[in-house]
Amino acid sequence: MGCLGNVIWLICGGFVSGLGWCAAGLLWCITIVGIPVGMQCFKLAVLSFCPFGREVRYGGGAGSFLLNLIWLLVSGIPLAVGSAVMGAVLCVTIIGIPFGLQHFKIAKLALMPFGSEII
């Protein structure tokens, strides 16, 4: 089911979501200071392209909290709103509910990406 879900996911907004994460990663990598943040964006872009069969664990410490605050102000809100809107649109139909839930998972991750672990 995971492979089929990921293929359908790309059609149902996953490709656009993944491109958004890649664009954020490229913008962060322009500066030397933002390279670690950009690399995290690329890791999350992989999750955004293929979310089925993967789980996210949240954690972290003070450093993750500070990075999450900076991330939220600069890039997190547009990515989270985009995923939440796509999730709400997909949850209108019964068939789209699993895909909408994946968008909500990515929206939550867009708000707090640092300190999280993808399994």
C-alpha positions in Angstrom: 0.0 0.0 0.0 2.9 2.4 0.7 4.2 2.4 -2.9 0.8 2.9 -4.4 -0.1 5.5 -1.8 3.1 7.4 -2.7 2.4 7.3 -6.4 -1.1 8.7 -5.9 0.3 11.1 -3.4 2.5 12.8 -6.0 -0.7 13.5 -8.1 -2.6 14.7 -5.1 -0.3 17.6 -4.2 2.8 15.8 -3.0 4.9 17.0 -5.9 4.0 20.6 -5.3 4.7 20.3 -1.6 8.0 18.7 -2.3 9.0 21.5 -4.7 8.1 24.0 -2.0 10.5 22.3 0.4 13.2 22.2 -2.3 12.7 25.9 -3.0 13.0 26.8 0.7 16.1 24.7 0.9 17.7 26.5 -2.1 16.9 29.9 -0.6 18.4 28.9 2.8 21.5 27.5 1.1 22.3 30.8 -0.6 23.9 32.1 2.6 26.6 30.2 4.4 24.9 30.6 7.7 21.7 29.0 6.3 23.2 25.9 4.9 22.3 23.6 7.9 18.7 24.8 7.6 18.7 24.2 3.9 20.0 20.7 4.3 17.1 20.0 6.8 14.7 21.3 4.1 16.1 18.9 1.6 15.6 16.0 4.1 12.0 17.1 4.6 11.5 17.4 0.9 12.2 13.7 0.6 9.5 13.0 3.2 7.2 15.3 1.3 7.7 13.4 -1.9 7.1 10.0 -0.3 5.3 10.3 3.1 3.5 6.9 3.3 5.3 4.3 5.3 7.3 6.9 7.3 6.7 8.3 10.8 7.9 11.5 12.5 9.1 11.7 16.1 9.4 15.1 17.7 12.0 16.0 20.2 15.0 18.3 20.6 16.4 20.8 23.1 17.1 24.5 23.4 19.0 24.7 20.2 16.2 23.1 18.2 13.7 25.5 19.9 15.7 28.6 18.8 16.1 27.3 15.2 12.4 26.5 15.1 11.6 30.1 16.1 13.8 31.5 13.4 12.4 29.0 10.9 8.8 29.8 11.8 9.3 33.5 11.2 11.1 33.1 8.0 9.9 30.0 6.1 7.6 27.9 8.3 4.3 29.7 8.1 4.0 29.7 4.2 4.9 26.0 4.0 2.5 25.1 6.8 -0.4 27.1 5.5 0.1 25.6 2.0 0.0 22.0 3.3 -2.9 22.7 5.7 -5.0 24.2 2.8 -4.2 21.3 0.5 -5.0 18.9 3.4 -8.4 20.5 4.0 -9.3 20.4 0.3 -8.4 16.7 0.1 -10.3 15.8 3.3 -13.6 17.0 1.6 -13.8 13.6 -0.1 -13.7 10.2 1.5 -11.0 9.0 -0.9 -8.8 12.0 -0.2 -8.8 11.7 3.6 -5.6 9.6 3.9 -3.8 12.1 1.6 -5.2 15.0 3.6 -3.9 13.5 6.8 -0.4 13.3 5.2 -0.6 17.0 4.3 -1.5 17.8 7.9 1.5 15.7 9.1 3.7 17.8 6.8 2.1 21.0 7.9 2.9 20.2 11.5 6.4 19.4 10.5 6.7 22.7 8.6 6.1 24.5 11.9 8.7 22.6 13.9 11.2 20.8 11.7 14.2 20.9 13.9 14.6 18.3 16.6 12.3 15.9 14.6 13.4 12.5 13.4 12.0 10.8 10.3 11.6 7.0 10.8 
